[in-house]
C-alpha cells in the first residue's frame, strides 16, 4: 500500500519508480520562475521558397529570438528534406535574452518537382532545474524544368606573347549540355586585336552537340591586351563569357654584317674563311636554323638554335672550298621564330686553277773520268731524309722539278754516279721555297 504524506508547498511523489519534483498547486506540478522566463520566438513557422528553376539556388535568411529573460543554449539543429541545407553559427550557441540566432536555409533542387522538409532546433536552459526542448520549421519549394546550359570548353584564352603584325589562334568549343536543342543567337568579341571566325549565328545545337571555332589575337601595338568573348543563347545561362588576354611584343630584327660576301679568287682544292656577324636590333632574336644552297660553301662556328639579345651580336664562319674552276654563288639563309628574324645574304667566289710551280736545278760536272751520270735527291726538311727525284741517273748537269706544291719548302742534293754504279757523297744542300698559290 502506498501512503501519501502532505508537506506544505513542496512534495516528492514516487509513482511507478518515476520522481517528479517542483512546485505544486492542488497536487499539479508548476514551472519554476526560471522555467517560466525561458521563451523562443520563431520569425516563421513555415518557409515557402516558391518556384525555383532546377539546378539553381535560392537562400532564405531567418532568425530565432530569445524573448525570455534567461540565456538559452542552442545545442543542435537538423534539416531533413532533399534539396535543402542549412547555414548557421557554430554550436553550441548561447542565446542571451533579447538576442537572435541567425541562420539560412538554402534550396537547391536538382530536378523538377515538389520539395518539402523540416528544420529542427534543439535547445536547453537552466532554471531551478535544467530543461531542454525543440522547435521545428517546415520548408517547402517547387522546382521548374531547367532549360539546360551552353558550356565553353575554355573559360579563359591566354595567347601569351605574340609579335606585332603576327597572329595566334586558339580553338574554343561550345557544347549543349541539355536535353533540348539550344540556339546560339549571337557571338560578340571585345578587346583590341581579338577576333573569331568559323561560327555564324544563329546556330542551333542538338542535345550533346558541340561546335568548335578559332579565336585569334593579332596585336597591332606592343603591350598587354585583354578582352572578352560573349556567347548569347536561349539556354538557362543566357550569356557565356570567355576572358581573353595576350601581350603584343615588338619583334626583334636580324641583320648581317657584311650584308653580302664575296670570297674573290680561291685556288681549287684549297679553302678560304670569312666571318659574318649577326646583329639583333629592336628586340631579341632567336635563330633556329641556317643553310646555304651550294655545296661549295659551308657554315661553322655557331650552335643553333641560339637567341641573341637586343643590341647584342653573334658570329658564324663561312668557308669557300671551290671544287672546280669558275664562279660559284649561293644564298646564306637564317631562319627564326618570326618574319623579322629571317634574313638572307648573297655569297660569291671564283675557283681558279692552281699555279703550276717548278724548280730548276743545275750543278757542276765532275772531273772524274769514270763518272757517267748524276742522281738528284729531294727532301722536305734540311739534312734529309732525301728521296730520289729521278728513276735513272741524269747525264747532263741540269734538271727541272715539276712535282712541287705551293707554299712548301724543298731541300735538294746531287751525287755523281760511276761506271760501276757507285755514288759519291751528297753535294751541298740547296733549298727552294714554293710560293702560294
C-alpha positions in Angstrom: 0.0 0.0 0.0 1.4 3.5 -1.0 0.9 6.2 1.6 0.9 10.0 0.8 2.4 12.4 3.3 1.5 16.1 2.9 4.2 18.7 3.3 3.2 22.4 2.7 4.5 23.9 -0.6 6.9 21.1 -1.5 6.4 17.5 -2.1 8.1 14.4 -3.6 5.9 11.7 -5.1 7.1 8.4 -6.3 4.8 6.8 -8.9 5.9 3.6 -10.6 9.6 4.4 -9.9 9.4 7.9 -11.5 10.3 11.0 -9.5 8.6 14.3 -10.2 9.8 17.4 -8.4 8.6 21.0 -8.4 6.2 23.5 -7.1 2.7 22.1 -6.8 -0.8 23.6 -6.5 -3.6 21.3 -5.8 -1.3 18.4 -6.5 -0.3 19.6 -10.1 3.5 20.4 -10.9 4.1 24.0 -11.9 7.1 25.6 -13.8 9.7 27.3 -11.7 10.5 31.0 -12.0 13.5 30.4 -14.4 11.4 28.0 -16.5 8.7 30.5 -17.0 11.1 33.1 -18.2 12.7 30.9 -21.0 10.9 31.5 -24.3 11.9 31.4 -28.0 10.1 33.2 -30.8 10.4 31.9 -34.4 10.3 34.5 -37.2 8.4 32.0 -39.4 6.9 28.6 -38.6 7.0 27.8 -42.3 9.3 28.8 -45.1 8.0 28.8 -48.7 10.6 29.1 -51.4 8.1 29.2 -54.2 9.1 28.0 -57.7 12.8 27.7 -58.3 14.5 26.6 -61.6 16.1 23.2 -61.1 19.9 23.4 -60.9 19.8 27.0 -59.4 20.0 28.0 -55.8 17.8 30.2 -53.6 18.5 31.3 -50.0 16.2 32.4 -47.2 17.6 34.2 -44.1 15.8 33.5 -40.9 16.3 34.1 -37.1 15.0 32.8 -33.8 14.6 35.4 -31.0 15.1 34.9 -27.3 12.1 36.8 -25.8 12.7 35.5 -22.3 14.9 36.7 -19.5 17.3 33.8 -19.1 20.0 32.6 -21.5 19.1 29.7 -23.9 21.7 27.4 -25.3 21.1 26.2 -28.9 22.7 22.7 -28.8 21.8 21.1 -32.1 20.0 21.7 -35.4 18.9 19.3 -38.1 17.4 19.7 -41.5 15.6 16.7 -43.2 14.4 17.1 -46.8 16.1 16.5 -50.2 17.3 19.7 -51.9 17.6 21.8 -48.6 20.6 22.5 -46.4 21.2 25.0 -43.5 23.9 27.5 -42.8 24.1 28.6 -39.1 26.7 29.6 -36.4 28.8 27.0 -34.7 27.1 25.1 -31.9 26.6 25.1 -29.1 25.4 28.8 -29.3 24.3 30.8 -26.2 21.4 33.0 -27.0 21.2 35.8 -24.5 17.9 37.5 -23.6 16.8 39.8 -26.5 19.3 38.3 -28.9 18.8 36.4 -32.2 20.1 33.1 -33.5 20.6 33.7 -37.3 20.5 31.0 -39.9 20.0 30.5 -43.6 18.2 27.7 -45.4 19.3 27.1 -48.9 17.1 25.4 -51.5 19.0 23.8 -54.5 16.7 21.4 -56.4 18.4 19.0 -58.7 15.3 18.0 -60.7 11.8 19.4 -61.4 9.1 18.6 -58.8 7.8 19.5 -55.3 10.1 19.5 -52.3 9.5 19.7 -48.5 11.4 19.3 -45.3 11.8 20.1 -41.6 14.3 22.2 -39.8 14.5 21.2 -36.1 16.3 23.2 -33.4 17.2 21.6 -30.0 17.8 23.9 -27.1 18.2 23.9 -23.3 18.0 26.4 -20.4 18.5 26.4 -16.6 16.0 27.5 -14.0 15.5 25.8 -10.7 16.3 22.7 -12.7 17.8 22.1 -16.2 15.4 21.6 -19.1 15.6 21.0 -22.9 13.1 21.3 -25.7 12.9 21.7 -29.5 11.2 23.8 -32.1 10.5 22.9 -35.8 10.1 24.9 -39.0 8.5 23.3 -42.2 10.2 24.2 -45.5 8.6 23.9 -49.0 9.6 24.6 -52.5 8.9 23.7 -56.2 11.4 23.2 -58.9 10.7 24.1 -62.5 12.3 22.4 -65.5 15.9 23.5 -66.3 16.4 24.6 -69.9 20.0 23.4 -69.9 23.2 25.2 -70.5 25.7 26.1 -73.1 29.2 25.3 -71.8 32.5 26.7 -73.1 35.4 24.2 -73.1 37.8 27.0 -72.2 36.7 29.9 -69.9 40.0 31.8 -70.3 42.1 32.0 -73.5 45.6 33.3 -72.9 47.6 33.8 -76.1 50.9 34.6 -74.4 53.4 36.8 -76.3 52.6 37.4 -80.0 54.7 39.7 -82.2 53.1 42.8 -83.5 51.8 42.1 -87.0 51.8 38.4 -86.2 48.8 36.2 -85.3 48.0 33.3 -83.0 44.8 31.2 -82.9 43.2 29.1 -80.1 40.3 26.7 -80.7 37.2 27.2 -78.5 34.4 24.6 -78.2 30.8 25.2 -77.2 28.6 22.3 -76.1 24.9 21.9 -75.5 24.6 20.2 -72.1 20.8 20.0 -72.0 18.2 17.5 -73.2 16.7 20.1 -75.7 18.0 21.9 -78.7 19.5 25.3 -77.8 20.2 28.2 -80.2 23.3 30.4 -80.1 21.9 33.8 -81.2 25.0 36.0 -81.1 28.7 35.9 -80.5 30.5 39.1 -79.6 34.2 39.9 -79.1 35.6 42.9 -77.3 39.2 44.0 -77.0 41.8 45.3 -79.4 43.4 42.7 -81.6 41.0 39.9 -80.8 38.6 38.3 -83.3 36.9 35.0 -84.1 35.8 33.1 -87.2 34.1 29.8 -88.1 30.8 30.4 -86.4 27.9 32.4 -87.9 24.8 32.7 -85.6 22.1 31.7 -85.3 23.4 28.2 -84.7 21.2 25.5 -83.2 22.9 22.7 -81.2 21.2 19.4 -80.6 21.4 17.8 -77.2 25.1 16.9 -76.6 26.2 18.6 -79.9 29.2 20.9 -79.9 30.8 23.4 -82.3 34.4 24.5 -82.4 35.8 27.7 -83.9 39.1 29.6 -83.7 39.6 32.8 -81.6 42.5 34.9 -82.8 44.9 37.5 -81.3 46.7 39.8 -83.9 48.2 42.7 -82.0 48.9 45.9 -83.9 50.7 47.5 -80.9 53.1 46.3 -78.3 51.8 45.8 -74.7 49.3 43.8 -72.6 45.8 43.4 -74.2 42.6 41.9 -72.6 39.2 41.3 -73.9 36.1 39.1 -73.7 34.1 36.7 -75.9 30.4 36.7 -75.2 28.1 33.9 -76.4 24.4 34.6 -76.2 21.8 31.8 -76.4 18.3 30.8 -75.1 20.0 28.5 -72.5 19.4 28.9 -68.8 22.8 30.6 -68.7 21.8 33.1 -71.4 25.4 34.6 -71.8 28.6 32.6 -71.5 31.7 34.8 -71.1 35.2 33.8 -72.0 38.1 36.0 -70.9 40.8 36.9 -73.4 44.4 38.0 -72.7 47.6 38.4 -74.7 50.7 40.5 -75.0 51.9 42.3 -78.2 55.7 42.1 -78.4 57.9 44.3 -80.5 59.7 42.0 -82.9 63.5 41.9 -83.0 65.2 42.3 -86.3 68.2 40.3 -87.6 70.8 41.9 -89.8 74.1 40.6 -91.2 77.5 42.3 -91.4 78.6 42.2 -94.2 75.2 42.1 -96.0 76.9 40.2 -98.9 80.1 38.1 -99.0 82.5 37.7 -101.9 85.5 35.5 -101.5 87.2 36.6 -104.7 89.6 34.1 -106.3 90.4 30.9 -104.4 92.5 28.1 -105.8 90.7 24.8 -106.5 91.5 22.3 -103.8 92.1 25.0 -101.1 89.6 26.9 -98.9 89.1 30.4 -97.5 87.1 31.6 -94.5 85.1 34.7 -93.8 83.4 35.8 -90.5 79.8 37.1 -90.7 78.3 39.0 -87.7 74.7 38.6 -86.7 73.1 41.6 -85.0 69.8 41.8 -83.2 68.1 45.2 -83.1 64.8 46.5 -81.6 64.3 43.2 -79.7 65.7 39.7 -79.0 66.0 37.4 -82.0 66.1 33.6 -82.0 67.9 32.0 -84.9 66.7 28.4 -85.2 68.5 27.2 -88.4 70.9 28.3 -91.1 71.7 26.9 -94.5 73.3 27.6 -97.9 72.1 26.3 -101.3 75.5 25.4 -102.6 77.9 22.6 -101.6 80.9 24.8 -102.3 80.1 26.9 -99.2 79.7 25.7 -95.6 78.8 27.2 -92.2 80.6 26.6 -88.9 81.3 28.4 -85.6 77.7 28.7 -84.4 75.4 26.4 -82.3 71.7 26.5 -83.2 69.2 27.4 -82.0 70.5 30.5 -80.4 68.9 33.6 -79.0 70.6 37.0 -79.5 69.6 39.7 -77.0 68.5 43.1 -78.3 71.6 45.1 -79.2 73.9 42.1 -79.0 75.6 40.0 -81.7 76.8 36.6 -82.6 79.1 35.4 -85.4 79.5 32.4 -87.7 82.2 31.3 -90.2 81.6 30.9 -93.9 84.0 28.7 -95.8 84.5 28.6 -99.6 86.0 25.4 -100.9 85.9 25.5 -104.8 85.7 22.2 -106.4 86.3 23.4 -110.0 87.5 26.5 -111.8 84.9 29.2 -112.4 82.4 31.4 -110.4 80.3 30.0 -107.6 77.3 31.6 -106.0 74.9 30.8 -103.1 72.4 32.2 -100.6 73.0 32.2 -96.9 69.6 31.8 -95.2 69.0 32.3 -91.5 65.6 31.3 -90.1 64.0 32.4 -86.8 60.7 32.4 -85.0 59.3 35.4 -86.8 59.5 37.1 -90.2 61.7 39.8 -88.8 64.3 37.2 -87.6 64.6 35.7 -91.0 67.2 37.1 -93.4 69.4 36.1 -96.3 72.8 37.2 -97.8 74.3 36.5 -101.2 77.6 34.7 -101.4 80.0 34.6 -104.3 83.5 33.3 -105.1 85.7 32.2 -108.0 87.6 28.9 -108.2 90.9 29.2 -110.0 93.2 26.5 -111.3 96.3 26.0 -109.2 99.5 27.8 -110.5 102.0 25.3 -111.9 105.3 25.8 -110.0 108.6 24.2 -110.8 112.2 24.3 -109.5 115.1 24.5 -111.9 118.3 22.7 -110.7 121.9 23.0 -112.0 125.2 21.6 -110.8 128.8 21.5 -112.0 130.1 18.4 -113.7 132.5 16.0 -112.0 136.2 16.0 -113.1 136.5 12.2 -112.7 136.8 10.3 -115.9 134.6 7.3 -114.8 131.5 9.4 -113.9 128.6 8.5 -116.3 125.7 10.5 -114.7 124.2 12.2 -111.7 121.4 11.3 -109.2 119.1 14.1 -107.8 117.5 13.7 -104.3 114.8 15.8 -102.6 113.6 16.2 -99.0 111.1 18.3 -97.1 113.5 19.1 -94.2 117.0 20.3 -94.0 119.5 17.4 -93.7 117.2 14.8 -95.1 116.0 12.2 -95.3 116.0 12.5 -99.1 114.2 10.6 -101.8 115.3 10.1 -105.4 113.8 12.6 -107.8 114.5 10.6 -111.0 114.4 6.9 -111.6 117.8 6.8 -113.5 120.9 9.0 -113.4 120.9 12.2 -115.4 123.7 12.5 -118.0 123.5 16.3 -118.0 124.1 18.9 -115.3 120.5 20.4 -115.2 117.0 19.1 -114.1 113.6 20.7 -113.6 111.3 19.5 -110.7 107.6 20.0 -111.7 106.1 18.0 -108.8 106.2 20.7 -106.2 103.2 22.3 -104.3 102.6 25.9 -103.5 103.6 27.0 -100.0 106.0 24.1 -99.5 109.8 24.2 -98.9 112.1 21.6 -100.5 115.7 20.6 -100.0 117.9 19.2 -102.9 121.3 17.3 -103.1 123.1 15.6 -106.1 125.5 12.6 -106.3 127.9 11.6 -109.1 127.4 8.0 -110.4 130.4 6.0 -111.7 130.5 3.4 -114.5 130.3 0.8 -111.8 127.0 2.4 -110.4 128.9 3.7 -107.4 127.7 7.1 -106.0 129.7 9.9 -104.5 128.7 11.6 -101.3 125.9 14.2 -101.3 126.7 17.6 -102.8 126.0 20.7 -100.8 122.2 21.1 -100.0 120.1 23.7 -101.8 116.7 25.0 -100.5 113.7 26.1 -102.7 110.6 27.7 -101.2 107.5 27.4 -103.4 105.1 30.5 -103.4 101.3 30.1 -102.6 99.3 29.8 -104.6 
